[in-house]
Amino acid sequence: MPRRRVLSSEIAHETNTFSILPTTLESYRSRLYYECAEIANAMGGTACEIAAHIDAAVRHGWALIQPIAAAATPSGKTTAEAWAHLSGLLLAACEAEPFEGVILALHGAMVTEDADDAEGDLLARLRARIGPDVPIAITLDLHANVSQAMAEHADIILAYRTYPHIDQYEIAGEAADLLERAMAGEIAPRSTVVGGPLITGCDDGRTQSGPMADLLVRAATCVAEEPAILAVTVCAGFTLADIPFTGPTVTVVGDGPGTQARRREIAEDFMAEVWQTREIITVTHHSIAEALSEAKTEAKAGDSVVSGGGPLVLADFSDNPGSGAYGDSVRILRAMIEADLQDATLGVISDPQSVAACRAAGEGNSVTLALGCKIDAALYGPPLEITATVERLSDGAYVCDGPMLTGEKRSMGPAAVVRIGGVRVIVATHNQQVTDAQVFLSQGIDPAACSVVALKSAHHFRAAFEPLARKVILTDSGSLAARDMSKFPWKKLRRPVWPLDEI
C-alpha cells in the first residue's frame, strides 16, 4: 500500500509591529533555518514540533516532505522579500506530486510588510493549490492571534497548553494523530474561531494557575465529554500587534460540518469567561528601584546563594526579546552596577558593536564601551559608558538542555563576557530571549552559583531558572515590551477594545 504523502514545515514568527527592527531572511538564518534533508538531521530527536512530525511519519507510515523549517526571534514585520522566499519554498512543494495531508508548525502572530495575517495568507494560498478536500493541521503558539482565515482554511488547529511552552512536541503529535484520522476518513474536522472586544486577557496565558489554567481544564473536560468535539484551543493572543484581530480567541475543532452550531456555542461560552476574568493577573511587576532595593537588602543580610537559597532572579520582562523588544536596554545593568552587587550576572545584551570591540581588545584586557541602546536610543537610551574587563570570547553557540526546546541548537552569535565590578555581563551579536541555563553555562557562568541573575525574559525563563532561584522578581525597565498599551500608536486595531477603551 503506498504511503500517504504529507507536507510538513515550520514558518514561525511573533511580530511586534511597534518594533522599528525589520525581520529579514538573515533574522531567520541567525536563529533557525533549515531546508529539506537538513531539517530531519538538525531537528529530529528534539522536543520541537518538527520532531513530532518526523516521529508521526514513522508511526503512521507517512512519506514526509519537508521543504522549510524557519523561525526568527520576535521583532518587527517580516520583510516582503523574506516572506516571499519562505512561503515560496512551502508552496513550491505543491507543484510536485499531490499530498494527502498537510501539517504545519506556525506561530499564529506573524505579520509581514504585505500581510497583516501572514498565516491566514499562507493557508489561503496553500488551499488554492491543494484543493478543498486535503486536510490541513496546524499548531500554534499559545499567544497566537487566531484569524477567521486560519480557521477557514485549516481543518485542525491546536495550540500549546503550557507557558513556558514545554509541550510543543506533544501538541504536534496530537495534531498529527488527528490528521491521520482525517486522511483515513475516520473524522472530517472543521474549525471555528471566536474572539472578543479585548486585546489582553487569560492572565497573559500563564498556565500555572489562574484564568488560563481554569479554561484549559474546562477545555479538556469538554473534549472528553463530547466525542464530536475534537479539540478546544484557548489562545491568549499577542498584544503588541497593530492588526484588526489582535487578542484572545477560542478555537473549536469538531467532527464534520454538522458540528458548526455547537462549535460556535462552545467558543462563545469560553470567550464569555475570558471576558469575565480579563482583569485577573497572577503575578506582580516591580520597578527597577524596587527590585534592586530587595537585592541590596538581601546582600546586607547575607541571604545569598552561599547560604543555600539560590540566586535572586530579576526578569526584565519589558526588554524581553520574546515579546519583540530589542534586548539592548542597559537600565537594569546600570542599577546593578550602582548598587555594587557582587557575584551577579546579566544576560543577554544584544550589541554587535560592543562584541566587536571586545574581540579587538582580547580576553583578559580592558575595553571601553558605549554598551547597549543601539537600535532606538532616543526612546530607550542612552548607552552605558563603561570600562570593563573582557573575561571570555566565544561563538555564542549552545544546545538547550532545559525543559523548553530540549536538544535544539541555538546561537547568540559571536559573544563576550565582560566584568564591571562584581557584575558579569553576556554581550551577544543576536537578540535572544533567555530560556535556558546554557545561555550562561556555555559562557562559563554558573547561574546557580550567583547571588543575582538578571535576564531578558517575561515568563519562559521560569522553566529553567525558577527551580534554581530563591526568588523571582519581574522587573520593568520601561522598554518596548512594557505593559502600558496606551502609549502605542494604534492605527489598524479594531475599536472600541478593552483595555484601551471603555466597553
C-alpha positions as CSV (number, residue, x, y, z in Angstrom):
1,M,0.0,0.0,0.0
2,P,1.5,3.4,-1.0
3,R,2.5,5.6,1.9
4,R,0.5,8.8,2.3
5,R,2.4,11.9,1.2
6,V,2.3,14.6,3.9
7,L,3.6,18.1,3.6
8,S,5.4,19.3,6.8
9,S,7.1,22.6,7.5
10,E,7.6,25.3,10.1
11,I,7.5,29.0,9.4
12,A,7.2,30.9,12.7
13,H,7.5,34.5,13.9
14,E,5.8,36.5,16.7
15,T,5.7,40.0,15.3
16,N,5.8,43.2,17.4
17,T,4.5,45.7,14.9
18,F,5.8,48.6,17.0
19,S,9.4,47.5,16.6
20,I,11.5,49.5,14.2
21,L,13.7,46.5,13.6
22,P,12.6,44.6,10.4
23,T,12.7,40.9,10.3
24,T,14.8,39.8,7.4
25,L,15.8,36.5,6.0
26,E,19.0,36.8,7.9
27,S,17.0,37.1,11.1
28,Y,15.6,33.6,10.4
29,R,19.0,32.3,9.4
30,S,20.5,33.6,12.7
31,R,18.0,31.6,14.8
32,L,16.6,28.6,13.0
33,Y,16.7,27.9,9.3
34,Y,16.9,24.5,7.5
35,E,15.8,23.2,4.2
36,C,14.8,19.7,3.0
37,A,17.1,17.0,4.3
38,E,18.8,19.4,6.7
39,I,15.5,19.5,8.7
40,A,15.4,15.9,10.0
41,N,19.2,15.9,10.6
42,A,19.1,19.0,12.7
43,M,15.7,18.8,14.4
44,G,14.9,15.1,14.7
45,G,15.1,13.8,18.3
46,T,14.4,17.2,19.9
47,A,11.4,18.4,21.8
48,C,10.1,20.6,18.9
49,E,7.1,20.3,16.7
50,I,9.0,19.3,13.6
51,A,10.5,16.3,15.5
52,A,6.9,15.3,16.3
53,H,6.1,15.4,12.6
54,I,9.1,13.2,11.9
55,D,8.1,10.7,14.6
56,A,4.5,10.7,13.4
57,A,5.6,9.8,9.9
58,V,7.3,6.7,11.3
59,R,4.3,5.9,13.5
60,H,1.7,6.2,10.7
61,G,3.9,5.2,7.7
62,W,3.8,8.6,6.0
63,A,6.1,9.8,3.3
64,L,7.1,13.2,4.8
65,I,8.0,16.1,2.5
66,Q,9.7,18.9,4.4
67,P,10.8,21.9,2.3
68,I,11.4,24.5,5.1
69,A,11.8,25.0,8.8
70,A,12.4,28.6,9.8
71,A,11.8,30.7,12.9
72,A,13.1,34.2,13.9
73,T,13.3,35.9,17.2
74,P,10.3,38.2,17.7
75,S,10.8,41.6,16.2
76,G,9.3,43.9,13.6
77,K,7.4,42.9,10.5
78,T,9.0,40.2,8.3
79,T,10.1,41.9,5.0
80,A,8.1,41.2,1.9
81,E,11.2,39.7,0.4
82,A,11.8,37.2,3.2
83,W,8.1,36.3,3.3
84,A,8.1,35.6,-0.4
85,H,11.1,33.3,0.0
86,L,9.8,31.4,3.0
87,S,6.2,30.9,1.8
88,G,7.5,30.3,-1.7
89,L,9.6,27.3,-0.6
90,L,6.5,25.8,1.0
91,L,4.1,26.4,-1.9
92,A,6.6,25.2,-4.5
93,A,6.5,21.8,-2.9
94,C,2.9,21.6,-4.0
95,E,3.9,21.6,-7.7
96,A,5.2,18.0,-7.5
97,E,3.0,15.0,-6.6
98,P,-0.2,15.7,-4.7
99,F,-0.4,15.5,-0.9
100,E,-2.9,13.5,1.2
101,G,-2.4,15.8,4.1
102,V,-0.5,18.9,5.5
103,I,0.8,19.6,8.9
104,L,2.5,22.9,9.7
105,A,4.1,24.4,12.8
106,L,3.2,28.1,12.7
107,H,3.1,30.7,15.4
108,G,-0.2,32.5,14.7
109,A,1.0,36.1,15.4
110,M,3.1,36.7,12.3
111,V,2.8,40.0,10.4
112,T,4.7,40.8,7.2
113,E,5.2,44.0,5.3
114,D,2.4,42.9,2.9
115,A,0.2,40.7,5.1
116,D,-1.4,41.5,8.4
117,D,-2.4,37.9,8.7
118,A,0.6,36.0,7.4
119,E,-0.6,32.6,8.5
120,G,-4.1,33.2,7.0
121,D,-2.5,34.4,3.8
122,L,-0.2,31.3,3.6
123,L,-3.1,28.9,4.3
124,A,-5.3,30.5,1.7
125,R,-2.6,30.2,-1.0
126,L,-1.9,26.6,0.1
127,R,-5.6,25.7,0.0
128,A,-5.9,27.1,-3.5
129,R,-3.1,24.8,-4.6
130,I,-4.2,21.5,-2.9
131,G,-7.9,21.9,-3.1
132,P,-10.7,21.8,-0.5
133,D,-10.5,18.1,0.4
134,V,-6.9,17.7,1.6
135,P,-6.9,18.0,5.4
136,I,-4.6,20.7,6.9
137,A,-3.5,20.6,10.5
138,I,-1.6,23.5,12.1
139,T,-0.1,24.0,15.6
140,L,0.2,27.5,17.1
141,D,1.8,29.3,19.9
142,L,-0.5,29.8,22.9
143,H,0.0,33.6,22.2
144,A,-1.4,33.4,18.6
145,N,-3.8,36.0,17.3
146,V,-6.0,33.5,15.5
147,S,-7.9,34.9,12.5
148,Q,-11.0,33.8,10.7
149,A,-8.9,33.0,7.6
150,M,-6.8,30.5,9.7
151,A,-10.0,28.7,10.8
152,E,-11.5,28.8,7.3
153,H,-8.5,27.1,5.7
154,A,-7.1,24.9,8.5
155,D,-9.2,21.9,9.4
156,I,-7.3,21.1,12.6
157,I,-6.0,23.9,14.9
158,L,-4.2,23.1,18.2
159,A,-2.1,25.4,20.3
160,Y,0.3,24.8,23.2
161,R,-1.3,24.3,26.6
162,T,1.8,25.3,28.7
163,Y,3.6,28.6,29.3
164,P,6.5,28.2,29.4
165,H,6.0,26.2,26.2
166,I,7.2,22.7,27.2
167,D,4.6,20.7,25.3
168,Q,5.3,21.6,21.7
169,Y,6.3,18.1,20.8
170,E,3.1,16.6,22.4
171,I,0.8,19.1,20.8
172,A,2.2,18.5,17.4
173,G,1.9,14.8,18.0
174,E,-1.8,15.2,18.8
175,A,-2.3,17.3,15.6
176,A,-0.5,14.6,13.6
177,D,-2.8,11.8,15.0
178,L,-5.9,13.8,14.2
179,L,-4.5,14.4,10.7
180,E,-4.0,10.7,10.3
181,R,-7.6,10.0,11.3
182,A,-8.8,12.7,8.9
183,M,-6.8,11.2,6.0
184,A,-8.1,7.7,6.8
185,G,-11.7,9.1,6.6
186,E,-12.5,8.4,10.3
187,I,-13.2,12.1,11.0
188,A,-14.0,15.2,9.0
189,P,-12.6,18.0,11.1
190,R,-13.8,21.6,10.9
191,S,-12.6,24.7,12.8
192,T,-14.5,27.7,14.3
193,V,-12.8,30.6,16.0
194,V,-14.4,33.3,18.2
195,G,-12.7,36.4,19.6
196,G,-13.9,39.3,21.8
197,P,-13.6,43.0,22.4
198,L,-10.3,42.8,24.2
199,I,-6.6,42.7,23.3
200,T,-5.3,41.1,26.5
201,G,-6.7,38.5,28.9
202,C,-6.3,35.0,30.1
203,D,-3.7,36.2,32.7
204,D,-1.4,36.7,29.7
205,G,-1.6,33.0,29.1
206,R,0.1,31.8,32.3
207,T,-0.9,28.2,32.8
208,Q,0.4,27.5,36.3
209,S,-2.8,28.8,37.9
210,G,-5.5,31.5,37.3
211,P,-7.9,32.0,34.4
212,M,-5.9,30.3,31.7
213,A,-5.4,27.2,33.8
214,D,-9.1,27.0,34.6
215,L,-10.0,27.4,30.9
216,L,-7.7,24.6,29.9
217,V,-9.3,22.3,32.5
218,R,-12.7,23.1,31.0
219,A,-11.4,22.5,27.5
220,A,-10.1,19.0,28.4
221,T,-13.4,18.2,30.0
222,C,-15.4,19.4,27.0
223,V,-13.4,17.2,24.6
224,A,-13.6,14.2,27.0
225,E,-17.4,14.5,27.3
226,E,-18.4,15.3,23.7
227,P,-17.0,12.8,21.1
228,A,-17.9,15.1,18.2
229,I,-15.6,17.8,19.7
230,L,-12.1,17.0,18.8
231,A,-10.2,20.0,20.3
232,V,-10.9,23.2,22.2
233,T,-8.0,25.6,21.9
234,V,-7.6,28.8,24.0
235,C,-5.1,31.4,22.9
236,A,-4.2,34.4,25.0
237,G,-3.1,36.4,21.9
238,F,-0.1,38.6,21.3
239,T,-0.9,42.1,22.3
240,L,1.9,44.1,20.6
241,A,0.4,43.7,17.1
242,D,-1.4,46.6,15.5
243,I,-3.8,44.5,13.4
244,P,-7.6,44.2,13.4
245,F,-7.9,40.8,15.1
246,T,-5.3,41.1,18.0
247,G,-6.4,39.4,21.2
248,P,-7.6,36.2,23.0
249,T,-9.5,33.6,21.0
250,V,-11.1,30.3,21.4
251,T,-11.0,27.8,18.5
252,V,-13.1,24.7,18.5
253,V,-12.5,21.7,16.2
254,G,-15.5,19.5,15.6
255,D,-16.1,16.3,13.6
256,G,-18.0,17.3,10.4
257,P,-19.9,20.4,9.2
258,G,-22.9,19.4,11.3
259,T,-21.0,20.5,14.5
260,Q,-20.8,24.1,13.3
261,A,-23.5,25.4,15.7
262,R,-22.1,23.5,18.7
263,R,-18.6,24.7,17.9
264,R,-19.6,28.3,17.9
265,E,-21.7,27.8,21.1
266,I,-18.7,26.4,23.0
267,A,-16.3,29.0,21.7
268,E,-18.6,31.9,22.7
269,D,-19.2,30.3,26.1
270,F,-15.4,30.1,26.7
271,M,-14.9,33.7,25.5
272,A,-17.5,34.9,27.9
273,E,-15.3,33.5,30.7
274,V,-12.2,35.2,29.1
275,W,-14.1,38.5,29.3
276,Q,-15.2,38.0,32.8
277,T,-11.7,37.2,34.1
278,R,-9.9,39.8,31.9
279,E,-8.5,41.8,34.8
280,I,-7.0,38.9,36.8
281,I,-3.2,38.9,36.8
282,T,-1.4,36.4,39.0
283,V,2.0,38.0,39.1
284,T,3.3,41.3,40.4
285,H,5.5,43.7,38.4
286,H,8.2,45.8,40.1
287,S,10.2,48.8,39.2
288,I,14.0,48.6,38.9
289,A,14.3,50.6,42.1
290,E,12.1,48.1,44.0
291,A,14.0,45.1,42.6
292,L,17.4,46.5,43.4
293,S,16.3,47.6,46.9
294,E,15.4,44.0,47.6
295,A,18.7,42.7,46.1
296,K,20.7,45.1,48.3
297,T,18.7,44.3,51.4
298,E,19.3,40.6,51.0
299,A,23.0,41.2,50.3
300,K,23.4,43.1,53.6
301,A,21.5,40.3,55.4
302,G,23.8,37.7,53.9
303,D,20.8,36.0,52.3
304,S,22.6,34.7,49.2
305,V,23.3,31.6,47.2
306,V,26.2,30.9,49.7
307,S,23.6,30.2,52.3
308,G,21.8,27.7,50.0
309,G,19.0,29.9,48.9
310,G,19.8,30.1,45.3
311,P,20.1,33.3,43.2
312,L,17.7,36.2,43.2
313,V,16.4,36.2,39.6
314,L,15.5,39.6,38.1
315,A,13.5,39.1,34.9
316,D,13.4,42.2,32.7
317,F,10.1,41.5,31.0
318,S,9.8,44.9,29.3
319,D,13.1,44.3,27.3
320,N,12.2,40.7,26.5
321,P,13.2,39.7,23.0
322,G,10.5,37.1,23.2
323,S,8.0,39.9,23.0
324,G,9.8,41.7,20.2
325,A,11.8,44.1,22.4
326,Y,15.3,45.0,21.4
327,G,17.2,43.2,24.2
328,D,19.7,46.1,24.3
329,S,18.4,48.0,27.3
330,V,21.1,48.7,30.0
331,R,18.8,50.3,32.6
332,I,18.8,47.3,34.9
333,L,22.5,46.8,34.4
334,R,23.2,50.4,35.3
335,A,21.3,49.9,38.5
336,M,23.1,46.7,39.3
337,I,26.5,48.4,39.0
338,E,25.4,51.5,41.0
339,A,24.2,49.1,43.8
340,D,27.7,47.5,43.8
341,L,26.2,44.0,43.5
342,Q,28.7,41.1,43.9
343,D,28.6,37.7,42.3
344,A,25.9,39.0,39.9
345,T,25.3,38.3,36.2
346,L,23.1,39.6,33.4
347,G,22.3,38.0,30.1
348,V,21.9,38.9,27.4
349,I,22.6,42.4,26.0
350,S,22.4,42.4,22.2
351,D,25.1,44.8,20.9
352,P,27.2,43.6,17.9
353,Q,29.4,46.7,18.0
354,S,30.4,46.1,21.6
355,V,31.1,42.5,20.8
356,A,33.4,43.6,18.0
357,A,35.2,46.0,20.4
358,C,35.7,43.2,23.0
359,R,37.1,40.9,20.3
360,A,39.5,43.6,19.2
361,A,40.6,44.1,22.9
362,G,41.1,40.4,23.5
363,E,40.5,38.2,26.6
364,G,41.9,39.5,29.8
365,N,42.2,43.1,28.6
366,S,40.3,46.2,29.4
367,V,37.8,47.7,27.0
368,T,35.8,50.9,27.0
369,L,32.3,50.5,25.7
370,A,29.2,52.5,24.9
371,L,27.1,49.5,25.8
372,G,23.6,48.8,24.5
373,C,20.8,51.0,23.2
374,K,21.9,51.0,19.6
375,I,18.5,50.4,18.0
376,D,16.3,53.2,19.4
377,A,18.5,55.2,21.8
378,A,16.1,58.2,21.6
379,L,13.4,56.2,23.4
380,Y,15.3,53.7,25.4
381,G,18.8,55.2,25.8
382,P,21.4,56.4,26.5
383,P,24.0,53.6,26.2
384,L,26.1,52.8,29.3
385,E,29.5,54.3,29.1
386,I,31.8,51.8,30.9
387,T,35.2,50.4,31.2
388,A,35.1,46.6,31.6
389,T,37.4,43.6,31.6
390,V,36.9,41.1,28.8
391,E,36.7,37.7,30.6
392,R,35.6,35.4,27.7
393,L,35.1,35.4,24.0
394,S,33.1,32.7,22.2
395,D,31.0,31.9,19.1
396,G,27.9,32.0,21.3
397,A,26.7,28.5,20.4
398,Y,24.9,26.2,22.9
399,V,22.4,23.4,23.0
400,C,19.3,23.7,25.1
401,D,19.1,21.2,27.9
402,G,16.2,22.6,30.0
403,P,12.6,21.7,29.9
404,M,11.9,24.0,26.9
405,L,13.4,23.5,23.4
406,T,15.2,20.4,24.7
407,G,18.0,19.4,22.3
408,E,17.7,22.3,20.0
409,K,20.8,24.1,18.8
410,R,20.9,27.9,19.5
411,S,23.5,30.6,18.9
412,M,23.9,34.1,20.3
413,G,26.4,34.8,17.5
414,P,29.8,36.0,18.5
415,A,29.6,36.8,22.2
416,A,31.7,38.2,25.0
417,V,31.5,38.1,28.8
418,V,32.6,41.4,30.4
419,R,33.1,42.2,34.0
420,I,32.2,45.5,35.6
421,G,32.9,45.4,39.3
422,G,31.0,42.4,40.7
423,V,28.8,42.0,37.7
424,R,29.5,39.8,34.7
425,V,27.5,40.6,31.5
426,I,27.0,38.5,28.4
427,V,27.0,40.7,25.3
428,A,25.9,39.0,22.1
429,T,25.5,39.6,18.4
430,H,22.0,38.2,18.1
431,N,19.0,39.3,20.1
432,Q,17.6,36.4,22.0
433,Q,15.3,35.7,25.0
434,V,16.9,33.8,27.8
435,T,15.0,30.5,28.2
436,D,17.8,28.0,29.1
437,A,20.6,27.9,31.7
438,Q,23.0,27.0,28.9
439,V,23.0,30.7,27.8
440,F,25.1,31.3,31.0
441,L,26.8,27.9,31.4
442,S,28.1,27.9,27.8
443,Q,29.8,31.2,28.7
444,G,31.5,29.9,31.8
445,I,28.9,31.3,34.2
446,D,27.0,29.1,36.6
447,P,23.8,30.9,37.4
448,A,23.1,28.7,40.4
449,A,26.3,30.0,41.9
450,C,25.4,33.6,41.5
451,S,23.8,35.9,44.1
452,V,21.7,37.7,41.5
453,V,20.8,36.6,37.9
454,A,19.3,39.3,35.7
455,L,17.9,38.1,32.4
456,K,15.7,39.3,29.5
457,S,12.5,37.3,29.5
458,A,8.9,37.7,30.6
459,H,7.9,34.1,31.6
460,H,9.7,31.4,29.6
461,F,12.8,31.7,31.8
462,R,10.8,30.1,34.6
463,A,11.1,26.6,33.2
464,A,14.9,26.6,33.6
465,F,15.5,29.3,36.2
466,E,12.7,29.1,38.8
467,P,13.9,25.8,40.1
468,L,17.3,27.5,40.8
469,A,16.0,30.7,42.3
470,R,15.4,31.7,45.9
471,K,13.0,34.3,44.5
472,V,11.9,35.7,41.2
473,I,11.1,39.4,40.6
474,L,9.5,40.6,37.4
475,T,11.2,43.9,36.6
476,D,10.1,46.7,34.4
477,S,12.9,48.7,32.7
478,G,10.5,50.8,30.7
479,S,11.5,49.2,27.4
480,L,9.5,48.3,24.3
481,A,7.5,45.4,25.8
482,A,6.3,47.4,28.9
483,R,2.7,46.8,29.9
484,D,1.2,50.2,29.2
485,M,-0.8,49.6,26.0
486,S,-2.0,53.2,25.8
487,K,1.5,54.5,24.8
488,F,1.5,52.8,21.4
489,P,0.3,54.5,18.2
490,W,-2.6,52.1,17.3
491,K,-3.9,52.5,13.8
492,K,-5.3,49.2,12.5
493,L,-6.7,47.8,15.7
494,R,-10.5,47.4,15.9
495,R,-12.1,49.9,18.3
496,P,-13.5,50.1,20.8
497,V,-11.4,47.4,22.6
498,W,-10.5,46.8,26.2
499,P,-8.4,48.0,28.0
500,L,-7.8,50.9,25.6
501,D,-11.5,51.9,25.6
502,E,-14.5,51.7,27.9
503,I,-16.6,48.7,26.9
